[in-house]
Amino acid sequence: MIVSRTFIKGLGCCILSLFLFSCERDFLPKPLGYNRIELPAQEYQPLPDSLPYSFEYSKHATLLKDTSWIRERFWIEIYYPTLKADVHITYKKLNGKDQLLKELLNDAYVLTAKHQIKASAIDEVITRTPKGHTAVIAELEGEVPSQFQFTITDSTENFLRGALYFNTKVNNDSLEPAIEFMKKEIMHMINTADWKTKN
């Protein structure tokens, strides 16, 4: 079989141009991806009657006793196993003591302010819950250990504080879907929170 010189030259030019164009392209490695986070369904149940306060929490969460060394009787943890998220709840009886309320509110403010070193922003809102209680809600942005904190009080008898923590070393960018989900969960707790008449 006879192949013309023109065909060979044309084939050579095509191969050479393909080689040259392929060498000019810059290939970048793909960025690292984040693991897919499976968010539980938003289904709720009431707290047990043994507590002096009530709110609805997720049916997919586990109710645990607080394990800190300073724990008190009505302190609890609400643990989301699939997200490795904890909502720490502390409670104090005020017994009409204005000074105690001021101290507890100041402590809550100080605990939130401690995150200022790593926080890129702290947004704080004071609002009324559907049950008529005063709530202070703080959203923290940045690489902080707690992304959401709150207090609820009736100003005379009861004071409740909550804080969200994730038991993981993964950075907050990859946790963003879980953080947003947990904010909604905590807002449901806040909106359904109330006090028992006997405590």
N, C-alpha and C positions, 0 to 999 in steps of 0.2 A: 504494500500500500504506500503510495507516494503522498507525502504531506507537503503542502506548499510552504515556502519560507514566510509568506505573509501571515499564514495561520499561526506558525510557530512564534513569530514576533508578536502577534496580537495576544496570544495566550501568555507569553512571557510578560507583556505589559500589564495584563489583568492580574496576574499573580503578584507582580511587583507592587502594583497600586494597592491591592488588598493588604499586602504585608505592611506597606507604609502607613496606610490609614489605620490599621489595627494598632500600630505602635504609638500613634499620636493620641489615642484615647486615654483619658485618665480614669482608672477604675478605683472606686472608693469602697472600702469594706462596709458591709451592712452594719448599722448600729446595733448594739445589744438590745434585745427585746425584753419586755417584762412578762413575767408569768401571768396567765389569765387568772383573774380573781373571781371565784364563784360566789355571788352574793345570795344570801338566803332570802326566802320569800318574806314579805312583810306581814307576819301573822303575830297576834299579840295575846297575852294572858295577864291576869292580875297578879300582883305580889301576894304572898301569903298573909293571912289575917294577923299573924304574930307580930307584925311590924307596926309602929305608930304612924306610918305614912303609907300612902298607896299610889301606885301608878301602873300603867300597862307596860310590859316589856316583851321582847321577842320570844316566841315559842321555840326558836332555834338557839336560844342562849341558855346558859346554865347559871343558876343562882348559887353563889358561894358565900361563905362567911369571910369577912375581911381577915387577911393574914398578917397585917402589919403589926409591929410590936406595940403600937399605941392604940390598937383597935378598941372600940367600945361596943356595947351590946347590940346596937341596932345598925352597925356599919356592915355593908355588904359589897360584894363585887358581882357584876353581871358580865359573864364571860361568853364571848362569841367564838367557839372553837374553830370554825372554818376560816375566820378572819384573824385569829389570834389577837382579838381586841378585848379590852377590859374597860368597863365603866365602874369606877370606884365611887361608892356612895357613902357619905358620912352624915350623921344626924345628931342634932343637939336640941334638947328641950330648953326653951328660954325662960319659962315661968315668969313672964312679964318683966324681965330684967333688960332695960334699954342698954345698959353698959355692956352686957354680954353680947347683945346683938351687934353693937358697934365693933366689939373686939372680933367677932366671927366674920363680919363683913370685911374688916381690915385684914384679917388673916387670909381670907379668900383673895383679896386684891394683891397682897404680897406674894402669895403662891403663884398667881398668874404672872405678876411682874417679873418673877425670877426667870421667866423664859425670854425676857427681852434681849438677852445676849445673843440668842440664836434665832429669834423670831424676826421675820422681815416685816410683819405687821401684826398688830393685836386690835381687833375690832370688838368693842364692848357695847352692848345694848341693854337698857333697862326696860322691861316690859311687864304687862299684867297677863297672867295665865287665864285660860277660860274659867277656872275656879275662883278667880279674883285674887290670887297671890302675886307677890312681887318676885320677878325673876331677873337676875343679872346673867347675861349670856356673853361669853368671851370666845371668839374664834381666833385661833393663832395660826399664822402662816409661816412657812420656812421649816428648817430641819429641827423641829422642837419635839420633845418627848410626849407632850400632851397638846393635841390640836383643838380641843373643845372642852370648855369648862363652864360650869353654871352654879348658881345658888338660887334657892327658892325659899321664901319665908312669908309668914302671915304677920310678921313684925312684933308679935307679942308672945307666942307660945312655941313655935316650931321653926327650925332652921335646917335646911338640907343643902348639901354641897355635892356636886358630881364632877368627875374629871375622866376624860377618855385617854387611854394609853394603848399602844400596840406593842405586843411582846415579840418584836422582830427588829432586826438590824437593817432591814431594807429601807432605802430612802423614801421620803414622802412623795416624790414624783411618781414612783411606781405604786404607792399606796393610795393615790388620789381617788380612784373609784371607791375604795373601801372607806376612806375618810368621809367622802360625801354621803355614802350610805349610812355611816354611823351618825353623822350629824342629823340626818332625818330620823333615825331611831331615837336619838336623845331628845329631839324636839317632840317626838310622840310621848316620851316619858314626861317631859316638862308640861305638855298640854293636858295630860291626864292626871297630873300629880294633885294629891289632896291629903288632908290629915285625918286620922282617926279621932273620933270624939273622946275615946278613952285611951290614954297612953300613960 
